[in-house]
Amino acid sequence: MFRDAKVGDEIYCYPIGKMVTIEAIFKNKNFPLLLSDGNTIDYKGCVYVEDANPTYFWNKVQITPPPKPKRKVKKTIEGFIRDSAYDKREFVFRKGFLDKDDVQSKWYPATLAYEIEE
């Protein structure tokens, strides 16, 4: 990443959140870049041999967090089921809704449970 770096170039240090300057470049060293914050880094931007990810970058690192996961919420609705000789069973969502004139149907109290994402 920093093979083309020159003395005086500014690079971004992620842990401290500031730009630092490359002060010297040493040939034939494991960590050839000397920085203004006192660290030496390799050409990948790592401070230690064990580092899996770089610490230094050419520009400021922008981290965008993933969106908040949607959670499932259980909801219940109290209502009535109509058992009709003419229609299929249907759920009526209004509490206390009974059609007194509907002599062909029988109404039973019921609870509808479902999940939605919030």
C-alpha distances in whole Angstrom, upper triangle without the diagonal:
4,6,8,9,12,15,16,13,13,11,13,14,15,18,20,19,18,16,16,16,14,17,16,14,16,16,17,16,15,13,13,12,15,15,18,19,20,17,15,11,9,6,5,7,10,14,16,16,17,15,14,12,10,12,10,8,8,12,15,15,18,19,22,25,27,30,33,34,38,41,44,47,50,53,57,59,63,65,68,68,71,72,74,77,75,71,69,68,66,64,65,63,66,67,71,71,74,76,79,81,79,81,80,77,76,73,72,69,66,62,59,56,53,49,47,43,43
4,5,5,9,11,13,10,11,9,12,13,15,18,19,19,17,15,14,13,10,13,13,11,13,13,15,14,13,11,10,9,12,12,16,17,17,15,12,10,8,5,6,7,10,13,15,16,18,16,16,14,11,12,9,9,8,12,15,16,19,21,24,27,29,33,35,37,41,43,47,50,53,56,59,62,66,68,71,71,74,76,78,80,78,75,72,71,69,67,68,66,68,70,74,74,77,79,82,84,82,85,83,80,79,77,75,72,69,65,62,59,56,52,50,46,45
4,6,9,12,14,12,14,13,16,17,19,22,23,22,21,18,17,15,12,15,13,10,12,11,13,13,13,12,10,10,13,15,18,20,19,17,14,12,9,6,8,10,13,15,17,17,20,18,18,17,14,16,13,12,12,16,19,20,23,25,28,30,32,36,39,40,44,46,50,53,56,59,63,65,69,71,74,74,77,78,80,82,81,77,74,73,72,70,71,69,71,73,77,77,80,82,85,87,85,87,85,82,82,79,78,75,72,68,65,62,58,55,53,49,48
4,7,10,12,10,13,12,16,18,20,23,24,23,21,18,16,14,12,14,13,11,13,13,15,16,16,15,12,11,14,15,18,20,20,19,16,14,12,9,11,12,16,18,20,20,23,21,21,19,16,17,14,13,11,15,18,20,23,25,28,31,33,37,40,41,45,48,51,54,57,60,64,66,70,72,75,75,77,79,81,83,82,78,75,74,72,71,72,70,72,74,77,77,80,82,86,87,85,88,86,83,83,80,79,76,73,69,66,63,60,56,54,50,49
4,7,9,7,9,9,13,15,18,20,21,20,18,14,13,11,8,11,10,9,12,13,15,15,15,13,11,9,11,12,14,17,17,16,13,12,11,9,11,11,14,16,19,20,22,20,21,19,15,16,12,11,10,13,16,18,22,24,27,30,33,36,39,41,44,47,50,53,57,59,63,66,69,72,74,75,78,79,81,84,82,78,76,75,73,71,72,69,72,73,77,77,80,82,86,87,85,88,86,83,83,80,79,76,73,69,66,63,60,56,53,50,49
4,6,6,9,11,15,17,20,22,22,21,18,15,13,10,7,9,8,8,11,13,16,16,17,15,11,9,11,11,13,16,17,16,14,14,14,12,15,14,17,18,21,22,25,23,24,22,18,18,15,14,12,15,18,21,24,27,30,33,36,39,42,44,47,50,54,56,60,62,66,69,72,75,78,78,81,83,84,87,85,82,79,78,76,74,75,72,74,76,80,80,83,85,89,90,88,91,90,87,86,83,82,79,76,72,69,66,63,59,56,53,52
4,6,9,11,15,16,20,22,21,20,17,14,11,8,5,5,6,7,11,13,16,16,17,15,11,9,9,9,11,14,14,14,13,14,14,13,16,15,18,18,21,23,26,24,25,23,20,19,15,15,14,16,19,22,25,28,31,34,37,40,43,45,49,51,55,57,61,63,67,70,73,76,79,79,82,84,86,89,87,84,81,80,78,76,76,74,76,77,81,81,84,86,90,92,90,93,91,88,88,85,83,80,77,73,71,67,64,60,58,54,53
4,6,10,13,15,19,21,19,18,15,12,9,6,5,6,8,10,14,17,20,19,20,17,14,11,11,10,10,13,14,15,15,15,16,16,18,16,19,19,22,24,27,25,26,24,20,19,15,15,13,15,17,20,23,26,30,33,36,39,41,44,47,50,54,56,60,62,66,68,72,74,77,78,81,83,85,88,86,82,80,79,76,74,75,72,74,75,79,79,83,85,88,90,88,91,90,87,86,83,82,79,76,72,69,66,63,59,56,53,51
4,7,10,13,16,19,18,16,13,10,8,6,6,8,10,11,15,17,20,19,20,16,14,11,11,10,11,13,15,15,14,14,15,14,15,13,17,18,21,23,25,23,24,21,17,16,12,11,9,11,14,17,20,23,26,29,32,35,38,41,44,47,50,53,57,59,63,65,69,71,74,75,77,79,81,84,82,79,76,75,73,71,71,68,70,72,76,76,79,81,85,86,85,88,86,83,83,80,78,76,72,69,66,63,59,56,53,49,48
4,7,10,13,15,14,13,10,6,5,4,6,10,12,13,17,19,22,21,20,17,16,12,12,9,10,12,14,14,14,14,15,14,15,13,16,16,20,22,24,21,23,19,16,14,10,9,7,9,11,14,17,20,23,26,29,32,35,38,41,44,47,50,53,56,59,62,65,68,71,72,75,77,79,81,80,76,74,72,70,68,68,65,67,69,72,73,76,78,82,83,82,85,84,80,80,77,75,73,69,66,63,60,57,53,50,46,45
4,7,10,12,12,11,8,5,5,6,8,11,13,14,17,19,21,20,19,15,15,11,12,9,10,11,13,12,13,11,13,12,12,9,13,14,17,20,21,18,19,16,12,10,7,6,5,6,8,11,14,17,20,23,26,29,32,34,38,40,44,47,50,53,56,59,63,65,68,69,72,74,76,78,77,73,71,69,67,65,66,63,65,66,70,70,73,76,79,81,79,82,81,78,77,74,72,70,66,63,60,57,53,50,47,43,42
4,6,9,9,7,6,4,6,9,11,14,16,17,20,22,24,22,20,17,17,14,14,11,11,11,14,13,14,12,14,14,13,10,12,13,17,19,20,17,18,14,11,8,5,5,6,6,6,8,11,14,17,20,23,26,29,31,35,37,41,43,47,49,53,56,59,62,65,66,69,71,73,76,74,70,68,66,64,62,62,59,61,63,66,67,70,72,76,78,76,79,78,75,74,71,69,66,63,59,57,53,50,46,44,40,39
4,6,6,6,6,6,7,10,11,14,16,17,20,22,23,21,19,16,16,13,13,10,11,9,12,10,12,11,13,14,13,9,10,11,14,17,18,14,16,13,10,6,5,7,9,9,8,9,12,14,18,20,23,26,28,31,34,36,40,42,46,49,52,55,59,61,64,65,68,70,73,76,74,71,68,66,64,62,62,59,61,62,66,67,70,72,76,78,76,79,78,74,73,70,68,66,62,59,56,53,50,46,44,40,38
4,6,5,7,9,10,14,15,18,20,21,23,25,26,23,21,18,19,16,16,14,14,12,15,13,15,13,15,16,14,10,11,12,15,17,17,14,14,11,9,6,6,8,10,10,8,7,10,11,15,16,20,23,24,27,30,33,36,39,42,45,49,51,55,58,61,62,65,67,69,72,71,67,64,63,60,58,59,56,58,59,62,63,66,69,72,74,73,75,74,71,70,67,65,62,59,55,52,49,46,42,40,36,35
4,6,8,11,12,15,17,19,21,22,24,26,27,24,21,18,20,17,17,14,15,12,14,12,15,14,16,18,16,12,12,11,14,17,17,13,15,12,11,7,9,11,14,13,11,10,13,13,17,17,21,24,25,27,31,33,37,39,42,45,49,51,55,58,61,62,65,67,70,73,72,68,65,63,61,59,59,56,58,59,63,63,67,69,73,75,73,76,75,71,70,67,65,62,59,55,52,49,46,42,40,37,35
4,6,9,10,14,16,18,20,22,24,27,28,25,23,20,21,18,16,13,13,10,13,12,15,15,18,19,18,14,14,13,16,20,20,17,18,16,14,10,10,12,14,14,11,12,14,15,18,19,23,26,27,30,33,35,39,41,44,47,50,53,57,60,63,64,67,69,72,75,74,70,67,66,63,61,61,58,60,60,64,65,68,71,74,76,75,78,77,73,72,69,67,64,61,57,55,51,48,45,43,39,37
4,7,10,13,16,18,21,22,25,28,29,26,25,21,22,19,18,14,14,12,15,15,17,16,19,20,18,15,15,15,19,22,22,18,19,16,14,10,10,11,12,11,8,9,11,12,16,17,21,24,25,28,32,34,37,40,43,45,49,52,55,58,61,62,65,68,70,73,72,68,66,64,61,59,59,56,58,59,62,63,67,69,72,74,73,76,75,72,71,67,65,62,59,56,53,50,47,43,41,37,35
4,6,10,13,15,18,20,23,26,28,25,24,20,20,17,16,12,11,10,13,13,16,16,18,19,18,15,16,16,19,22,23,20,21,18,15,12,10,11,11,10,8,10,13,15,18,21,24,27,29,32,35,37,41,43,47,49,53,55,59,61,65,66,69,71,73,76,75,71,69,67,65,62,62,59,61,62,66,66,70,72,75,77,76,79,78,75,74,71,69,66,63,59,57,53,51,47,44,40,38
4,7,10,13,16,17,21,23,25,23,22,19,18,15,14,10,9,10,13,13,15,14,17,17,17,13,15,16,19,22,23,20,21,18,15,12,9,9,9,8,8,11,14,17,20,23,26,29,31,34,37,40,43,46,49,51,55,58,61,64,67,68,71,73,75,78,77,73,71,69,67,64,65,62,63,64,68,69,72,74,78,80,78,81,80,77,76,73,71,68,65,62,59,56,53,49,46,43,41
4,7,9,12,14,17,20,23,20,20,16,15,12,10,7,6,7,10,10,12,12,15,15,16,12,14,14,18,21,22,19,21,18,15,12,9,10,10,11,11,14,17,20,23,26,29,32,34,37,40,43,46,49,52,54,58,61,64,67,70,71,74,76,79,81,80,76,74,72,70,68,68,65,67,68,71,72,76,78,81,83,82,84,83,80,79,76,74,71,68,65,62,59,56,52,49,46,44
4,6,9,11,15,18,21,19,19,15,14,10,9,6,5,8,10,11,11,12,15,15,16,13,15,15,19,21,23,21,23,20,16,14,11,12,11,12,14,16,20,23,26,29,32,35,37,40,43,46,49,52,56,58,62,64,68,70,73,74,77,79,82,84,83,79,77,75,73,71,71,68,70,71,75,75,79,81,84,86,85,88,86,83,82,79,78,75,72,68,65,62,59,55,53,49,47
4,6,8,11,14,17,15,16,12,10,7,6,5,6,9,10,10,9,10,12,12,14,12,14,14,17,19,22,20,22,20,16,14,11,12,11,14,16,18,22,24,28,30,33,37,39,41,45,47,51,53,57,60,63,66,70,72,75,76,79,81,83,86,84,81,78,77,74,72,73,70,72,73,77,77,81,83,86,88,87,89,88,85,84,81,79,77,73,70,67,64,60,57,54,50,49
4,7,10,14,17,15,16,13,11,8,6,5,6,10,9,10,10,12,14,14,17,15,16,16,19,21,24,22,25,23,19,17,14,16,15,17,19,22,25,28,31,34,37,40,42,45,48,51,54,57,60,63,67,69,73,76,79,79,82,84,87,89,88,84,82,80,78,76,76,73,75,76,80,81,84,86,90,92,90,93,92,88,88,85,83,80,77,73,70,67,64,60,58,54,52
4,7,10,13,12,14,11,8,6,5,7,9,12,11,11,9,11,12,13,16,15,16,15,18,20,23,22,24,23,19,18,16,17,16,19,21,24,27,30,33,36,38,42,44,46,50,52,56,58,62,65,68,71,75,77,80,81,84,86,88,91,89,86,83,82,79,77,78,75,77,79,82,83,86,88,92,94,92,95,93,90,89,86,84,82,78,74,72,68,65,61,59,55,54
4,7,10,9,11,9,5,5,6,9,12,14,13,12,9,10,10,10,14,13,15,15,17,18,21,20,23,21,18,18,15,16,16,20,22,24,27,30,33,35,38,42,44,46,49,52,55,58,62,64,68,71,75,77,80,80,83,85,87,90,88,85,82,81,79,77,78,75,77,79,82,83,86,88,92,93,91,94,93,89,89,86,84,81,78,74,71,68,65,61,59,55,54
4,7,6,9,8,5,6,8,11,14,16,14,13,10,11,10,11,15,15,16,15,17,17,21,20,23,22,19,19,17,19,19,23,25,26,30,32,35,38,40,44,46,48,51,54,57,60,63,66,70,73,76,79,82,82,85,87,89,91,90,87,84,82,81,79,80,77,79,81,84,85,88,90,94,95,93,96,94,91,90,88,85,83,79,76,73,70,66,63,61,57,56
4,6,9,9,6,9,11,15,18,20,18,16,13,13,11,11,15,16,17,17,18,17,21,21,23,23,20,21,19,21,21,24,27,28,32,33,37,39,41,45,47,49,52,55,58,61,64,67,71,74,78,80,83,83,86,87,90,92,91,87,84,83,81,79,81,78,81,82,86,86,89,91,95,96,94,97,95,92,91,88,86,84,80,77,74,70,67,64,62,58,57
4,7,9,7,11,13,17,20,21,19,17,13,13,11,12,15,16,16,16,17,16,19,20,22,22,20,21,20,22,22,26,28,29,33,34,37,39,41,45,47,49,52,54,58,61,64,67,71,74,77,80,82,83,85,87,89,91,90,87,84,82,81,79,80,78,81,82,85,86,89,91,95,96,94,96,95,91,91,88,86,83,80,76,73,70,67,63,61,58,57
4,5,5,9,11,14,18,19,16,14,10,10,9,10,13,14,14,13,13,12,16,17,19,20,18,18,18,20,21,25,26,27,31,32,35,37,39,43,45,46,50,52,55,58,61,64,68,71,75,77,80,80,83,85,87,89,88,85,82,80,79,77,78,76,78,79,83,84,87,89,92,94,92,94,93,89,88,86,83,81,77,74,71,68,64,61,59,55,55
4,6,9,11,14,18,18,16,13,9,8,6,9,11,12,11,10,10,9,13,13,16,16,15,16,16,18,20,23,25,25,28,29,33,34,36,40,42,43,47,49,52,55,58,61,65,68,71,74,77,77,80,81,84,86,85,81,78,77,75,74,75,72,75,76,80,80,83,86,89,91,89,91,89,86,85,82,80,77,74,70,68,64,61,57,56,52,52
4,6,8,11,14,14,12,9,6,5,4,7,10,9,9,8,9,9,13,13,15,15,13,13,13,15,17,20,22,22,26,27,30,32,34,38,40,41,45,47,50,53,57,60,63,66,70,73,75,76,79,80,83,85,84,80,77,76,74,72,74,71,73,74,78,79,82,84,87,89,87,90,88,85,84,81,79,76,73,69,66,63,60,56,54,51,50
4,7,10,13,14,13,10,7,6,6,7,11,11,11,11,12,13,16,16,18,18,15,15,14,16,16,20,22,23,26,28,32,34,36,40,42,43,47,49,53,56,59,62,66,68,72,75,77,78,81,82,85,87,86,82,79,78,76,74,75,73,75,76,80,81,84,86,89,91,89,92,90,87,86,83,81,79,75,71,69,65,62,58,56,53,52
4,6,10,11,10,8,5,5,6,8,10,9,10,10,13,14,17,16,18,17,14,13,11,13,14,17,19,20,24,26,29,31,34,38,40,42,45,48,51,54,57,60,64,67,70,73,76,76,79,81,83,86,85,81,78,77,75,73,74,71,73,74,78,79,82,84,87,89,87,90,89,85,84,82,80,77,73,70,67,64,60,57,55,51,50
4,7,8,7,6,5,7,9,11,13,11,12,11,13,16,19,17,20,19,15,14,12,14,15,18,19,21,25,26,30,32,35,38,40,43,46,48,52,55,58,61,65,67,71,74,77,77,80,82,85,87,86,82,80,78,76,74,75,72,74,75,79,79,83,85,88,90,88,91,90,86,86,83,80,78,74,71,68,65,62,58,56,52,51
4,5,6,6,6,8,11,12,14,11,12,11,14,17,19,18,20,18,15,12,10,13,13,15,16,18,22,24,28,30,33,36,38,40,44,46,50,52,56,58,62,65,69,71,74,75,78,80,83,85,84,80,78,76,74,72,72,69,71,72,76,77,80,82,86,88,86,89,88,84,83,80,78,75,72,68,66,62,59,56,53,50,48
4,5,7,9,11,15,16,17,14,15,14,17,20,22,20,23,21,17,15,13,15,15,16,17,19,22,25,28,30,34,37,39,41,45,47,51,53,57,59,63,65,69,72,75,76,79,81,83,86,85,81,79,77,75,72,73,70,72,72,76,77,80,83,86,88,87,89,88,85,84,81,79,76,73,69,67,63,60,56,54,50,49
4,6,9,11,15,17,17,14,14,12,15,19,20,18,21,19,16,13,12,14,15,17,16,18,21,23,27,28,32,35,36,39,43,44,48,50,54,56,60,63,66,69,72,74,77,79,81,84,83,79,77,75,73,70,71,68,69,70,74,75,78,81,84,86,84,87,86,83,82,79,76,73,70,66,64,61,58,54,52,48,46
4,7,10,14,16,17,14,14,11,14,17,19,18,21,20,17,14,13,16,18,19,19,21,24,26,29,31,34,37,39,41,45,47,50,53,56,59,62,65,69,72,75,76,79,81,84,86,85,82,79,77,75,73,73,70,72,73,76,77,81,83,86,89,87,90,89,85,84,81,79,76,72,69,66,63,60,56,54,51,49
4,6,10,13,14,11,10,7,10,13,15,14,17,16,13,11,11,14,16,18,18,19,22,24,27,29,32,35,37,39,43,44,48,50,54,57,60,63,67,70,73,74,77,79,81,84,83,79,76,75,73,70,71,68,70,71,75,76,79,81,85,87,85,88,86,83,82,79,76,74,70,66,64,61,58,54,52,48,47
4,7,10,12,9,9,6,9,12,14,13,16,15,13,11,11,14,15,18,19,20,23,25,28,30,33,36,38,40,44,46,49,52,55,58,62,65,68,71,74,75,78,80,82,85,84,80,77,75,73,71,72,69,72,73,76,77,80,83,86,88,86,89,87,84,83,80,78,75,71,68,65,62,59,55,53,49,48
4,7,8,6,5,5,8,9,12,11,13,12,9,9,8,11,13,16,17,18,21,22,26,28,30,34,36,38,41,43,47,50,53,56,60,63,66,69,72,72,75,77,79,82,81,77,74,73,71,69,70,67,69,70,74,75,78,80,84,85,84,86,85,81,80,77,75,73,69,65,63,59,56,52,51,47,46
4,5,6,6,7,8,9,12,11,12,12,9,10,10,12,14,17,19,19,22,23,27,28,31,34,36,38,42,44,47,50,53,56,60,63,67,69,72,72,75,77,79,81,80,77,74,72,71,69,70,67,70,71,75,75,78,81,84,86,84,86,85,81,80,78,75,73,69,66,63,60,56,53,51,47,47
4,6,7,10,12,11,14,13,13,12,10,11,10,11,12,15,18,18,21,23,26,28,30,34,36,38,41,44,47,50,53,56,60,63,66,69,71,72,74,76,78,80,79,76,73,72,70,68,69,67,69,71,74,75,78,80,83,85,83,85,84,80,80,77,75,73,69,65,63,59,56,52,50,47,46
4,6,9,11,10,12,10,10,9,6,9,8,9,11,14,16,15,19,20,23,25,26,30,33,34,37,40,43,46,49,52,56,59,63,65,68,68,71,72,74,77,76,72,69,68,66,64,66,63,66,67,71,71,74,76,80,81,79,82,80,77,76,73,71,69,65,62,59,55,52,48,47,43,42
4,7,9,11,12,9,10,8,5,6,5,7,9,12,13,13,17,18,21,23,25,29,31,33,37,39,42,45,49,51,55,58,62,64,67,67,70,72,74,77,76,72,69,68,66,64,65,62,65,66,70,70,73,75,79,81,79,81,80,76,76,73,71,68,65,61,58,55,52,48,46,42,41
4,6,7,9,6,8,7,5,5,7,10,13,15,16,15,18,19,22,24,26,30,31,33,37,39,42,45,48,51,55,58,61,64,67,67,70,72,74,77,76,72,69,68,66,64,65,62,65,66,70,70,73,76,79,81,79,81,80,76,75,73,70,68,64,61,58,54,51,48,46,42,41
4,7,9,7,10,10,8,7,8,12,15,17,17,17,20,21,24,25,28,32,33,35,38,40,44,46,50,53,56,59,63,66,69,69,72,74,76,79,78,74,71,70,68,66,67,64,67,67,71,72,75,77,81,83,81,83,82,78,77,74,72,69,66,62,60,56,53,49,48,44,43
4,5,5,9,10,9,10,12,15,18,20,21,20,23,23,26,27,29,33,34,35,39,40,44,46,50,53,56,60,63,66,69,69,72,74,76,79,78,75,71,70,68,66,67,65,67,68,71,72,75,78,81,83,81,83,82,78,77,74,72,69,66,62,60,56,53,49,48,45,44
4,6,8,10,10,12,14,17,20,22,23,22,25,25,28,28,30,34,35,36,40,41,44,47,50,54,57,60,64,67,69,70,73,74,77,79,78,75,71,70,68,66,68,65,68,69,72,73,76,79,82,84,82,84,82,79,78,75,72,70,66,63,60,56,54,50,49,45,45
4,6,9,10,12,15,18,21,23,23,21,24,23,26,26,28,32,33,33,37,38,41,44,47,50,54,57,61,64,66,66,70,71,73,76,75,72,68,67,65,63,65,62,65,66,69,70,73,76,79,81,79,81,79,76,74,72,69,67,63,59,57,53,50,47,46,42,42
4,6,7,8,12,14,18,19,19,17,20,19,22,23,25,28,30,31,34,36,39,42,45,48,52,55,58,61,64,64,67,69,71,74,73,69,66,65,63,61,62,60,62,63,67,68,71,73,76,78,76,78,77,73,72,69,67,64,61,57,55,51,48,45,43,40,39
4,7,10,13,14,18,19,19,17,19,18,21,21,22,26,27,28,32,33,36,39,43,46,49,53,56,59,61,61,64,66,68,71,70,66,63,62,60,58,60,57,60,61,65,65,68,70,74,76,73,76,74,71,69,67,64,62,58,55,52,48,46,42,41,37,37
4,7,9,11,14,15,15,13,15,15,18,18,20,24,26,27,30,32,35,39,42,45,48,52,55,58,60,61,64,65,68,70,69,65,62,61,59,57,59,56,59,60,63,64,67,69,73,74,72,75,73,70,69,66,64,61,58,54,51,48,45,41,39,36,35
4,6,7,11,13,13,11,14,15,18,19,21,25,27,29,32,34,38,41,44,47,51,54,57,60,63,63,66,68,70,73,72,68,65,63,62,60,61,58,61,62,65,66,69,71,75,77,75,77,75,72,71,68,66,64,60,57,54,50,47,43,42,38,37
4,7,11,12,11,10,14,14,18,19,22,25,27,29,33,35,38,41,44,47,51,54,57,60,63,64,67,69,71,74,73,69,66,64,62,60,61,58,61,62,65,66,69,72,75,77,75,78,76,73,72,69,67,64,61,57,54,51,48,44,42,38,37
4,7,9,9,9,13,15,18,20,23,26,29,31,34,37,40,43,47,49,53,56,59,62,65,65,68,70,73,75,74,70,67,66,64,62,63,60,62,63,67,68,71,73,76,78,76,79,78,74,74,71,69,66,63,59,56,53,50,46,44,40,39
4,6,7,7,11,13,17,19,22,25,28,30,33,36,40,42,46,48,52,55,58,61,64,64,67,69,71,74,72,69,66,65,63,61,61,59,61,62,66,66,70,72,75,77,75,78,76,73,73,70,68,65,62,58,55,52,49,45,43,39,38
4,7,9,12,15,18,21,24,27,30,32,35,38,42,44,48,50,54,57,60,63,65,66,69,71,73,75,74,70,67,66,64,62,63,60,62,64,68,68,71,73,76,78,76,79,78,75,74,71,70,67,64,60,57,54,51,47,44,41,39
4,6,9,12,15,19,21,24,27,30,33,36,39,42,46,48,52,54,58,60,63,63,66,68,70,73,71,68,65,64,61,60,60,57,59,61,65,65,68,70,74,75,74,76,75,72,72,69,67,64,61,58,55,52,48,45,42,38,37
4,6,10,13,16,19,22,24,27,30,33,37,39,43,45,49,51,55,57,60,61,64,66,68,71,69,66,63,62,59,57,58,55,57,58,62,62,66,68,71,73,71,74,73,70,69,66,65,62,59,55,52,49,46,42,40,36,34
4,6,10,13,16,19,21,24,27,30,33,36,40,42,46,48,52,54,57,58,61,63,65,68,66,63,60,59,56,54,55,52,54,55,59,60,63,65,68,70,68,71,70,67,66,63,61,59,56,52,49,46,43,39,36,33,31
4,6,10,13,15,18,21,24,27,30,33,37,39,43,45,49,51,54,55,58,60,62,65,63,59,57,55,53,51,51,48,50,52,56,56,59,61,65,67,65,68,67,63,63,60,58,56,52,49,46,43,40,36,33,29,28
4,6,9,12,15,17,21,24,27,30,33,36,39,42,46,48,51,52,55,57,59,62,61,57,54,53,50,48,49,46,48,49,53,53,57,59,62,64,62,65,64,61,60,57,55,52,49,46,43,40,36,33,30,26,25
4,6,9,12,15,18,21,24,27,30,32,36,39,42,45,48,48,51,53,55,58,57,53,51,49,47,45,45,42,44,46,50,50,53,55,59,60,59,62,60,57,57,54,52,49,46,42,40,37,33,29,27,23,21
4,6,9,11,15,17,21,23,27,29,33,36,39,42,45,46,49,51,53,56,55,51,48,47,44,42,43,40,42,43,47,47,51,53,56,58,56,59,58,55,54,51,49,46,43,39,37,33,30,26,24,20,19
4,6,8,12,15,18,21,24,27,31,33,37,39,42,43,46,48,50,53,51,48,45,43,41,39,40,37,39,41,44,45,48,50,54,55,53,56,55,52,51,48,46,43,40,37,34,30,27,23,21,17,16
4,6,9,12,15,18,22,24,27,30,33,36,39,39,42,44,47,49,48,44,42,40,38,36,36,33,36,37,41,41,44,47,50,52,50,53,52,48,48,45,43,40,37,33,31,28,24,21,18,14,13
4,6,9,13,15,19,21,25,27,31,33,36,37,40,43,45,48,47,43,41,39,36,34,34,31,34,35,38,39,42,45,48,50,48,51,50,46,45,42,40,38,34,31,28,25,22,18,16,12,10
4,6,10,13,16,19,22,25,29,31,34,35,38,40,42,45,44,41,38,36,34,31,32,30,32,33,37,37,40,43,46,48,46,49,47,44,43,40,38,35,32,28,26,22,19,15,13,10,9
4,7,9,13,15,19,22,25,28,30,31,34,36,39,42,41,37,34,32,30,28,29,26,28,30,33,34,37,39,42,44,42,45,44,40,39,36,34,32,28,25,22,19,16,12,9,6,6
4,6,10,13,16,19,23,26,28,29,32,35,37,40,40,36,33,31,29,26,27,24,27,28,31,32,35,37,41,43,41,43,42,39,37,34,32,29,26,22,20,16,13,10,8,5,6
4,7,10,13,16,20,22,25,26,29,31,34,37,36,33,30,27,25,23,24,21,24,25,28,29,32,34,37,40,38,40,39,35,34,31,29,26,22,19,16,13,10,6,5,4,6
4,6,10,13,17,19,22,23,27,29,32,35,35,31,29,26,24,21,22,19,21,22,25,26,29,32,35,37,35,38,37,33,32,28,26,23,20,16,14,11,8,5,5,6,7
4,7,10,14,17,19,20,24,26,29,32,32,29,26,23,21,18,19,16,19,19,23,24,26,29,32,34,33,35,34,30,28,25,23,20,16,13,11,7,6,4,7,9,10
4,7,10,13,16,18,21,24,27,30,30,26,24,21,19,15,16,13,15,15,19,20,23,26,29,31,29,32,31,27,26,22,20,17,14,10,8,6,5,6,7,10,11
4,7,10,13,14,18,21,24,27,27,24,22,18,16,13,13,11,13,12,16,17,19,23,25,28,26,28,28,24,22,19,16,13,10,7,5,4,6,9,11,14,15
4,6,10,12,15,18,21,25,25,22,20,17,14,10,10,7,9,9,12,13,16,19,22,24,23,25,25,21,19,16,14,11,8,6,5,7,9,11,13,16,17
4,7,10,13,16,19,23,24,21,19,16,13,10,9,7,8,6,9,11,13,17,19,22,21,22,23,19,17,13,11,8,6,5,6,9,12,15,17,20,21
4,7,10,13,16,20,20,18,16,13,11,7,6,5,6,5,7,8,10,13,16,18,17,19,19,15,14,10,9,6,5,6,8,11,14,17,19,22,23
4,6,10,12,16,17,15,14,10,8,6,5,7,8,8,8,7,8,11,13,16,14,16,15,12,10,6,5,4,5,8,9,13,16,19,21,25,26
4,6,9,13,14,12,10,7,6,5,6,9,11,11,11,10,10,12,14,16,13,15,14,10,8,6,5,6,6,9,10,14,16,20,22,26,27
4,6,10,11,9,8,6,6,7,8,11,12,13,13,11,9,10,12,13,10,11,10,6,6,5,6,9,10,13,13,17,19,23,25,29,30
4,7,9,8,7,5,7,9,11,15,16,17,16,14,12,12,14,14,11,11,9,6,5,6,8,11,12,15,16,19,21,25,27,31,33
4,5,5,7,7,9,12,13,17,18,19,18,15,13,12,14,13,9,9,6,4,6,9,11,14,15,18,19,22,24,28,29,33,35
4,6,8,9,12,15,16,20,21,23,22,19,16,15,16,15,11,10,6,7,9,12,14,18,19,22,22,25,27,31,32,36,38
4,7,10,11,15,16,20,21,23,22,19,17,15,17,15,11,12,8,8,11,14,16,20,20,23,22,26,27,30,32,35,38
4,6,8,12,13,17,19,21,20,17,16,15,17,16,12,13,10,9,11,13,15,18,17,20,19,22,23,27,28,31,34
4,6,10,12,16,18,20,20,18,17,16,19,18,15,16,12,11,12,13,14,16,16,17,17,19,20,24,25,29,31
4,7,10,13,16,17,18,15,14,15,17,18,14,15,13,10,10,10,11,13,12,14,13,16,18,21,23,27,29
4,6,10,12,14,15,13,13,13,16,17,14,16,14,11,11,10,11,12,11,12,11,15,16,19,21,24,27
4,6,9,11,13,11,12,13,16,18,15,17,16,13,12,10,10,10,8,9,8,12,13,17,18,22,24
4,6,8,10,8,9,11,14,16,14,17,16,13,12,10,10,10,9,10,10,13,15,18,19,23,24
4,6,9,8,11,13,17,19,17,20,20,16,16,12,12,11,10,9,9,12,13,16,17,20,21
4,6,6,9,12,15,17,16,19,20,17,16,13,13,11,11,11,12,15,16,19,20,23,23
4,5,9,12,14,17,17,20,20,17,16,12,12,9,10,11,12,15,17,20,21,24,25
4,6,10,11,15,15,17,19,16,14,11,11,9,11,13,15,18,21,24,25,28,28
4,7,9,12,12,15,16,13,12,10,11,10,12,14,15,19,21,24,25,28,29
4,6,9,9,11,13,10,10,7,10,10,13,15,17,21,23,26,28,31,32
4,5,5,9,10,9,10,9,12,13,16,18,20,23,26,29,30,33,34
4,6,7,10,10,10,10,13,15,18,21,22,26,29,32,33,37,38
4,6,9,9,11,12,16,18,20,23,25,29,31,34,35,39,40
4,6,6,8,10,13,16,18,21,22,26,28,32,33,37,38
4,6,8,10,14,17,19,23,24,28,30,34,36,39,41
4,7,10,14,17,19,22,23,27,29,33,34,38,40
4,6,10,13,15,18,20,23,25,29,31,35,36
4,7,10,13,16,18,21,24,28,30,34,35
4,7,9,13,15,18,21,25,27,31,32
4,6,10,12,16,19,23,25,29,31
4,7,10,14,17,21,23,27,28
4,7,10,13,17,19,23,25
4,6,10,13,16,20,21
4,7,10,13,17,19
4,7,10,14,16
4,7,10,13
4,7,10
4,7
4
